[in-house]
Amino acid sequence: MPRSGTLPTVLAGVFITVLDFFIVNVAVPSTQRDLHAGPTAIEWVVAGYALAYGSGLILGGRLGDVHGRRRMFSLGTALFTLASVACGVAPSATALVVARVAQGAAAALLSPQVLAIIRTAYSGAARVRAINAYALTMGLAAVFGQLIGGVLIHADLFGLGWRACFLLNVPIGITVLAVARRVIPESRAADAARLDLPGAALVTAALAATLLPLIEGREQGWPAWTWMSFAASAALFTAFGRRRLPRSPLIDPALFRQRGFVAGLFTYLAFTMGMAAYFLIFALYVQQGRGLDALQAGLAFVPIGAGYLAASLLAPRLTARLGRQVIAIGGLTRVVGLALLLVMVGQEAPVAWLVPALLVDGIGMGLALGPIMTTVLAGVAQEHAGAAAGALTTAQQVGGALGVGAVGIVYYGSVGDGVPTAFRHGLIHLIVVALVLTALVQLLPRKAGKPGAPTPSAREGATA
């Protein structure tokens, strides 16, 4: 049974992993100056974290199933905290890149345990509330990551500058570690006595081969190695799917025979494609097109966060009445917000006039995210909670990389005509993505599986 501090503790863990994905964006210019780093090294400060994080999520989730979710959450938090210290004191760009890769690997161990712990510790309405709190935390960390980074750099606490963006994780990580054993119940899958090491190696390599060209391809003009990497990824995924399954496979094929799980993964993929791409081009627009500094750009995200917060708090009640269509309403609300923004940018309206459009777009995000997660996890048997959470978070990372890669082609393909023009083209692309999200919702089950309903073989081993 969960304790009163279970949810805040695990949410603090996911907050810092998502925050570090976004906070680094505003730290890049000062980091480059301070460490005398070249463009390639700075690229890898961002890409190294994303690659290690996205590639290791399924393995991280399964490690929790096998060895205990609280244990892996605590280990991941400890490693993430140590890697954050290494980032904050890095004497060179190379040291920072290595520390960022280590930080991403630790995040891949920590992050999937959060959803798995929620999935196994809570049931019924309490689980729905916990998943919505997870979605709220993740969204706020993403939306306000650049604002927090801008404030820290502007304040220049103790002369730390950009280093404070990483060292911020240290007191949070230490606090989480201090209370985790007391407030988080331990759980593991009863039938997962051994880790599927060949499967883990195949899927991790396949995800790395997928994510690397998505992260780096556009910047380098899609050279031959990116297409070779995609081909290698397809071959590795094929080998993973066709191999003889061990007694405890990394991912049980039964998961992919569940309509809600598969359709939910694709819906979540579409959502994250639109969200990650939007954050990128909006940040570029307000800084390069409107001349805002890091702090001002971070403040521009506040209306999005306000709309997201309000809608996230309302989403559970709407979901109880409208089911899957709440996600569709969220997608259509995003279409309205993005269309308003498109008109305002076309009229060269002052930045303050963009606030209503940003608020509407944030509402659309908040209406969609929590219900998608609830739908994906609703019918998953408890012994597969870690693997399912890993797959869901992997869809988030792959969707983000796909979205950034696709919108980058649109944005940078027209940036020669001016940043506002490139931003408008990017918004049109994102409106299409939001419409695709709305259509995919109709593939979801009309009613999600009963939360926590065990299958005949779904007995969960758990200890306090």
C-alpha positions as CSV (number, residue, x, y, z in Angstrom):
1,M,0.0,0.0,0.0
2,P,1.3,3.5,-0.8
3,R,2.2,5.9,2.1
4,S,1.2,9.5,2.2
5,G,4.6,10.6,0.8
6,T,4.8,8.0,-2.0
7,L,3.4,10.2,-4.8
8,P,5.3,13.4,-4.1
9,T,8.6,11.4,-3.8
10,V,8.3,9.6,-7.1
11,L,7.0,12.8,-8.8
12,A,10.1,14.7,-7.6
13,G,12.2,12.1,-9.4
14,V,10.4,12.4,-12.7
15,F,10.4,16.2,-12.4
16,I,14.2,16.5,-12.4
17,T,14.6,14.1,-15.4
18,V,12.2,16.0,-17.6
19,L,13.4,19.4,-16.4
20,D,17.0,18.5,-17.4
21,F,15.8,17.7,-20.9
22,F,14.6,21.3,-21.4
23,I,16.5,23.5,-18.9
24,V,19.8,23.0,-20.8
25,N,18.4,24.8,-23.9
26,V,18.8,28.2,-22.3
27,A,22.2,27.3,-20.7
28,V,23.8,26.5,-24.1
29,P,25.2,30.0,-25.0
30,S,26.8,30.7,-21.6
31,T,28.1,27.1,-21.4
32,Q,29.7,27.4,-24.8
33,R,31.4,30.7,-23.8
34,D,32.6,29.4,-20.4
35,L,34.0,26.1,-21.7
36,H,35.2,27.4,-25.1
37,A,33.2,24.6,-26.6
38,G,32.7,24.0,-30.3
39,P,29.3,23.5,-32.0
40,T,29.7,19.7,-32.1
41,A,30.4,19.4,-28.3
42,I,27.5,21.6,-27.5
43,E,25.2,19.6,-29.7
44,W,26.2,16.5,-27.7
45,V,25.5,18.2,-24.4
46,V,21.8,18.1,-25.5
47,A,21.9,15.0,-27.7
48,G,24.0,12.8,-25.4
49,Y,21.3,13.0,-22.7
50,A,18.4,12.4,-25.1
51,L,20.2,9.4,-26.7
52,A,21.1,7.6,-23.4
53,Y,17.7,8.4,-21.9
54,G,15.6,7.2,-24.9
55,S,17.7,4.1,-25.6
56,G,17.6,2.8,-22.1
57,L,14.0,3.2,-21.0
58,I,12.6,-0.2,-21.9
59,L,15.6,-1.9,-20.2
60,G,15.3,0.4,-17.2
61,G,11.6,-0.5,-16.8
62,R,12.3,-4.2,-17.0
63,L,15.1,-3.9,-14.4
64,G,12.5,-2.6,-12.0
65,D,10.2,-5.6,-12.8
66,V,13.0,-8.0,-12.0
67,H,15.0,-6.4,-9.2
68,G,12.4,-4.2,-7.5
69,R,11.0,-0.9,-8.6
70,R,11.8,1.0,-5.4
71,R,15.4,-0.3,-5.5
72,M,15.9,0.8,-9.2
73,F,14.2,4.1,-8.6
74,S,16.6,4.8,-5.7
75,L,19.6,3.6,-7.7
76,G,18.6,5.8,-10.6
77,T,18.1,8.8,-8.4
78,A,21.5,8.3,-6.8
79,L,23.2,8.0,-10.1
80,F,21.3,11.0,-11.6
81,T,22.3,13.1,-8.6
82,L,26.0,12.1,-8.9
83,A,25.9,12.8,-12.7
84,S,24.3,16.2,-12.0
85,V,27.2,17.0,-9.7
86,A,29.6,16.0,-12.5
87,C,27.7,18.2,-14.9
88,G,27.8,21.2,-12.5
89,V,31.6,21.0,-11.9
90,A,32.6,19.9,-15.4
91,P,36.0,21.5,-16.3
92,S,35.7,21.0,-20.0
93,A,33.1,20.4,-22.8
94,T,34.2,16.7,-23.1
95,A,33.7,16.2,-19.3
96,L,30.3,17.8,-19.6
97,V,29.2,15.6,-22.5
98,V,30.3,12.4,-20.7
99,A,28.4,13.5,-17.5
100,R,25.3,14.3,-19.6
101,V,25.4,10.8,-21.2
102,A,25.7,9.3,-17.6
103,Q,22.8,11.6,-16.5
104,G,20.6,10.3,-19.4
105,A,21.4,6.7,-18.6
106,A,20.5,7.3,-14.9
107,A,17.2,9.0,-16.0
108,A,16.4,5.9,-18.1
109,L,16.7,3.8,-14.9
110,L,14.7,6.2,-12.7
111,S,11.9,7.4,-15.0
112,P,10.0,4.2,-15.9
113,Q,9.9,3.1,-12.3
114,V,7.6,6.1,-11.5
115,L,4.7,5.0,-13.7
116,A,5.3,1.4,-12.7
117,I,5.1,2.3,-9.0
118,I,2.0,4.3,-9.6
119,R,0.5,1.5,-11.6
120,T,1.1,-1.1,-8.8
121,A,0.7,1.0,-5.7
122,Y,-2.6,2.7,-6.5
123,S,-5.9,1.4,-7.9
124,G,-9.3,2.7,-9.1
125,A,-9.9,6.5,-8.8
126,A,-6.7,6.9,-6.8
127,R,-4.6,5.6,-9.7
128,V,-6.3,7.9,-12.1
129,R,-5.5,10.9,-9.9
130,A,-1.9,9.7,-9.5
131,I,-1.4,9.4,-13.3
132,N,-2.9,12.8,-13.8
133,A,-0.5,14.2,-11.2
134,Y,2.3,12.5,-13.1
135,A,1.2,14.1,-16.3
136,L,0.8,17.5,-14.6
137,T,4.3,17.3,-13.1
138,M,5.9,16.2,-16.4
139,G,4.2,18.9,-18.4
140,L,5.1,21.7,-15.9
141,A,8.7,20.6,-15.9
142,A,8.8,20.7,-19.7
143,V,6.9,24.0,-20.0
144,F,8.8,25.9,-17.2
145,G,12.2,24.3,-17.8
146,Q,13.4,27.2,-19.8
147,L,11.9,29.7,-17.4
148,I,13.7,28.1,-14.4
149,G,16.9,28.0,-16.4
150,G,16.6,31.6,-17.4
151,V,15.9,32.7,-13.8
152,L,19.0,30.7,-12.5
153,I,21.3,32.1,-15.1
154,H,20.0,35.6,-14.7
155,A,20.3,35.4,-10.9
156,D,23.9,33.9,-11.2
157,L,23.6,32.4,-7.7
158,F,27.1,32.2,-6.0
159,G,28.6,33.0,-9.4
160,L,27.6,29.6,-10.7
161,G,25.9,30.8,-13.9
162,W,24.8,27.9,-16.1
163,R,26.2,25.3,-13.6
164,A,23.3,26.1,-11.3
165,C,20.9,24.5,-13.9
166,F,22.5,21.1,-13.1
167,L,23.3,21.6,-9.4
168,L,19.7,22.3,-8.7
169,N,19.1,18.6,-8.9
170,V,21.4,17.8,-6.1
171,P,19.3,18.9,-3.1
172,I,16.2,17.4,-4.7
173,G,17.9,14.1,-5.4
174,I,19.3,13.9,-1.8
175,T,15.9,14.6,-0.3
176,V,14.2,11.9,-2.5
177,L,16.9,9.4,-1.5
178,A,16.4,10.2,2.2
179,V,12.7,9.4,2.2
180,A,12.3,6.8,-0.6
181,R,12.8,3.7,1.5
182,R,10.3,4.8,4.1
183,V,7.5,6.0,1.8
184,I,7.7,3.9,-1.5
185,P,6.4,0.3,-1.3
186,E,8.7,-2.2,-3.0
187,S,7.2,-4.3,-5.9
188,R,8.5,-6.6,-8.6
189,A,7.0,-9.0,-11.2
190,A,6.4,-12.4,-9.7
191,D,7.5,-14.3,-12.8
192,A,10.5,-12.2,-13.8
193,A,13.3,-14.1,-12.1
194,R,15.9,-13.3,-14.7
195,L,16.6,-10.4,-17.0
196,D,16.4,-11.1,-20.7
197,L,20.0,-9.9,-21.5
198,P,20.0,-10.7,-25.3
199,G,16.6,-8.9,-25.7
200,A,17.9,-5.9,-23.7
201,A,21.0,-5.6,-25.9
202,L,18.9,-5.9,-29.1
203,V,16.2,-3.3,-28.1
204,T,18.7,-0.9,-26.6
205,A,20.9,-1.0,-29.8
206,A,17.8,-0.7,-32.0
207,L,16.5,2.4,-30.1
208,A,20.0,4.0,-30.2
209,A,20.2,3.4,-34.0
210,T,16.7,5.0,-34.3
211,L,17.3,8.0,-32.1
212,L,20.8,9.0,-33.1
213,P,20.0,10.0,-36.7
214,L,16.7,11.6,-35.5
215,I,18.7,13.7,-33.1
216,E,21.7,14.5,-35.3
217,G,20.4,14.0,-38.9
218,R,18.9,17.4,-39.6
219,E,21.8,19.3,-38.2
220,Q,24.2,17.4,-40.4
221,G,22.1,17.5,-43.6
222,W,21.0,13.8,-43.4
223,P,24.3,12.2,-44.5
224,A,24.6,8.6,-45.6
225,W,25.3,7.3,-42.1
226,T,21.9,8.4,-40.9
227,W,20.2,6.2,-43.4
228,M,22.5,3.3,-42.6
229,S,21.6,3.8,-39.0
230,F,17.9,3.6,-39.8
231,A,18.5,0.4,-41.8
232,A,20.4,-1.1,-38.9
233,S,17.6,-0.1,-36.5
234,A,15.0,-1.9,-38.7
235,A,17.2,-5.0,-38.8
236,L,17.7,-5.0,-35.0
237,F,14.0,-4.6,-34.3
238,T,13.3,-7.4,-36.7
239,A,15.8,-9.7,-35.0
240,F,14.3,-8.7,-31.6
241,G,10.8,-9.6,-32.8
242,R,11.7,-12.9,-34.5
243,R,13.9,-14.4,-31.9
244,R,12.8,-17.3,-29.6
245,L,11.3,-15.8,-26.5
246,P,12.9,-16.7,-23.1
247,R,10.7,-17.5,-20.1
248,S,10.8,-13.9,-19.0
249,P,11.0,-11.7,-22.1
250,L,12.0,-8.1,-22.0
251,I,8.6,-7.2,-23.4
252,D,5.8,-9.7,-23.4
253,P,4.2,-9.9,-26.9
254,A,0.8,-10.0,-25.2
255,L,1.2,-6.3,-24.5
256,F,1.0,-5.6,-28.2
257,R,-2.1,-7.6,-28.6
258,Q,-4.0,-5.1,-26.4
259,R,-5.8,-2.5,-28.6
260,G,-5.8,0.1,-25.9
261,F,-2.0,-0.2,-25.3
262,V,-1.0,-0.1,-29.0
263,A,-3.4,2.6,-30.1
264,G,-2.5,4.6,-27.0
265,L,1.2,4.4,-27.8
266,F,0.6,5.8,-31.3
267,T,-1.6,8.5,-29.8
268,Y,1.1,9.4,-27.3
269,L,3.7,9.4,-30.0
270,A,1.6,12.0,-32.0
271,F,1.1,14.1,-28.9
272,T,4.8,14.2,-28.0
273,M,5.8,14.9,-31.6
274,G,3.6,18.1,-31.5
275,M,4.7,19.2,-28.0
276,A,8.4,18.9,-28.4
277,A,8.4,20.5,-31.8
278,Y,6.3,23.4,-30.6
279,F,8.6,24.1,-27.7
280,L,11.6,24.2,-30.0
281,I,10.2,26.5,-32.7
282,F,8.5,28.8,-30.2
283,A,11.7,29.3,-28.3
284,L,13.6,30.0,-31.5
285,Y,10.9,32.5,-32.6
286,V,10.8,34.6,-29.4
287,Q,14.6,34.7,-29.1
288,Q,15.7,35.0,-32.8
289,G,12.6,36.6,-34.2
290,R,11.6,38.9,-31.4
291,G,15.0,39.4,-29.7
292,L,14.0,38.2,-26.2
293,D,16.8,37.1,-23.8
294,A,16.8,33.7,-22.0
295,L,14.7,35.0,-19.0
296,Q,12.2,36.9,-21.2
297,A,11.9,33.8,-23.4
298,G,11.2,31.6,-20.4
299,L,8.5,34.1,-19.2
300,A,6.8,33.7,-22.6
301,F,6.1,30.1,-21.7
302,V,4.1,31.1,-18.6
303,P,0.7,31.4,-20.4
304,I,1.2,27.9,-21.8
305,G,1.9,26.6,-18.3
306,A,-1.1,28.4,-16.8
307,G,-3.4,26.8,-19.4
308,Y,-1.8,23.4,-19.0
309,L,-2.2,23.5,-15.2
310,A,-5.8,24.6,-15.3
311,A,-6.7,21.9,-17.9
312,S,-4.8,19.2,-16.1
313,L,-6.8,19.7,-13.0
314,L,-10.0,19.6,-14.9
315,A,-9.2,16.6,-17.1
316,P,-10.0,13.8,-14.7
317,R,-13.6,14.9,-14.2
318,L,-14.0,15.4,-17.9
319,T,-12.6,12.0,-18.6
320,A,-15.0,10.4,-16.2
321,R,-17.9,11.9,-18.3
322,L,-16.5,11.9,-21.9
323,G,-13.9,9.1,-21.9
324,R,-11.5,9.1,-24.8
325,Q,-13.1,12.1,-26.5
326,V,-11.4,14.4,-23.9
327,I,-8.2,13.6,-25.7
328,A,-9.8,14.6,-29.0
329,I,-11.1,17.8,-27.5
330,G,-7.5,18.5,-26.3
331,G,-6.2,18.0,-29.9
332,L,-8.9,20.3,-31.4
333,T,-8.2,22.9,-28.7
334,R,-4.6,22.8,-29.7
335,V,-5.6,23.3,-33.3
336,V,-7.6,26.5,-32.3
337,G,-4.7,27.8,-30.2
338,L,-2.1,27.2,-32.9
339,A,-4.4,28.7,-35.6
340,L,-4.8,31.9,-33.4
341,L,-1.1,32.0,-33.0
342,L,-0.6,31.7,-36.7
343,V,-2.9,34.7,-37.4
344,M,-1.2,36.8,-34.7
345,V,2.3,36.1,-36.0
346,G,1.1,36.8,-39.6
347,Q,-0.1,40.3,-38.4
348,E,3.2,40.9,-36.5
349,A,1.3,41.4,-33.3
350,P,3.2,42.4,-30.1
351,V,4.4,39.5,-28.0
352,A,1.9,40.3,-25.3
353,W,-1.0,39.8,-27.8
354,L,0.1,36.2,-28.2
355,V,-0.9,35.4,-24.6
356,P,-4.5,34.2,-25.4
357,A,-3.4,31.9,-28.1
358,L,-0.6,30.4,-25.9
359,L,-3.2,30.0,-23.1
360,V,-5.5,28.1,-25.4
361,D,-2.7,25.9,-26.6
362,G,-1.7,25.0,-23.0
363,I,-5.3,24.1,-22.3
364,G,-5.2,21.7,-25.2
365,M,-2.0,20.0,-23.9
366,G,-3.4,19.7,-20.4
367,L,-6.7,18.1,-21.6
368,A,-4.8,15.4,-23.7
369,L,-1.8,14.3,-21.7
370,G,-3.2,12.8,-18.5
371,P,-6.1,10.9,-20.3
372,I,-3.7,9.4,-22.8
373,M,-1.5,7.9,-20.1
374,T,-4.5,6.6,-18.2
375,T,-5.8,4.9,-21.3
376,V,-2.4,3.3,-22.2
377,L,-1.9,1.9,-18.7
378,A,-5.5,1.0,-17.8
379,G,-5.5,-2.6,-19.1
380,V,-1.9,-3.5,-18.5
381,A,-1.4,-6.4,-16.1
382,Q,0.7,-5.5,-13.0
383,E,3.6,-7.8,-13.7
384,H,4.2,-5.9,-17.0
385,A,3.9,-2.5,-15.4
386,G,7.6,-1.7,-15.7
387,A,8.0,-2.8,-19.3
388,A,4.8,-0.9,-20.2
389,A,6.0,2.2,-18.5
390,G,9.3,1.9,-20.2
391,A,7.6,1.5,-23.6
392,L,5.3,4.5,-22.9
393,T,8.3,6.8,-21.9
394,T,10.2,5.5,-24.9
395,A,7.3,6.6,-27.1
396,Q,7.7,10.0,-25.5
397,Q,11.4,10.2,-26.4
398,V,11.0,8.8,-29.9
399,G,8.0,11.1,-30.5
400,G,10.0,14.1,-29.3
401,A,12.9,13.3,-31.6
402,L,10.6,12.6,-34.6
403,G,8.7,15.8,-34.0
404,V,11.9,18.0,-33.6
405,G,13.4,16.3,-36.7
406,A,10.3,16.9,-38.8
407,V,9.5,20.4,-37.8
408,G,13.2,21.2,-38.2
409,I,13.0,20.4,-41.9
410,V,10.0,22.7,-42.2
411,Y,11.4,25.5,-40.1
412,Y,15.0,25.6,-41.3
413,G,13.8,25.0,-44.9
414,S,12.1,28.4,-44.9
415,V,14.2,30.4,-42.3
416,G,15.9,32.1,-45.2
417,D,12.7,34.0,-45.7
418,G,12.8,35.2,-42.2
419,V,12.1,33.7,-38.7
420,P,8.4,34.8,-38.6
421,T,7.8,33.0,-41.9
422,A,9.6,29.9,-40.8
423,F,7.6,29.9,-37.5
424,R,4.3,30.2,-39.4
425,H,5.3,27.2,-41.6
426,G,6.1,25.3,-38.5
427,L,2.7,26.2,-37.0
428,I,0.9,24.8,-40.0
429,H,2.9,21.6,-39.7
430,L,1.9,21.4,-36.0
431,I,-1.8,22.0,-36.8
432,V,-1.7,18.9,-39.1
433,V,0.0,16.9,-36.3
434,A,-2.8,17.9,-33.8
435,L,-5.4,16.8,-36.3
436,V,-3.7,13.5,-36.7
437,L,-3.7,13.1,-32.9
438,T,-7.5,13.8,-32.9
439,A,-8.0,11.1,-35.5
440,L,-5.9,8.5,-33.7
441,V,-8.0,9.0,-30.6
442,Q,-10.9,7.3,-32.4
443,L,-8.9,4.0,-32.5
444,L,-8.8,3.9,-28.7
445,P,-11.3,1.7,-26.8
446,R,-14.5,3.5,-26.0
447,K,-13.9,2.5,-22.4
448,A,-10.5,1.8,-20.9
449,G,-9.9,-1.5,-19.2
450,K,-10.8,-1.6,-15.6
451,P,-7.8,-0.3,-13.7
452,G,-6.0,-2.9,-11.7
453,A,-8.0,-5.8,-12.9
454,P,-5.5,-8.7,-12.8
455,T,-5.3,-11.3,-15.4
456,P,-5.2,-15.0,-14.3
457,S,-1.4,-14.9,-14.4
458,A,-1.0,-11.4,-13.2
459,R,0.0,-11.9,-9.6
460,E,2.3,-9.2,-8.3
461,G,5.0,-9.8,-5.8
462,A,5.1,-6.9,-3.4
463,T,6.6,-6.1,0.0
464,A,6.4,-3.1,2.2
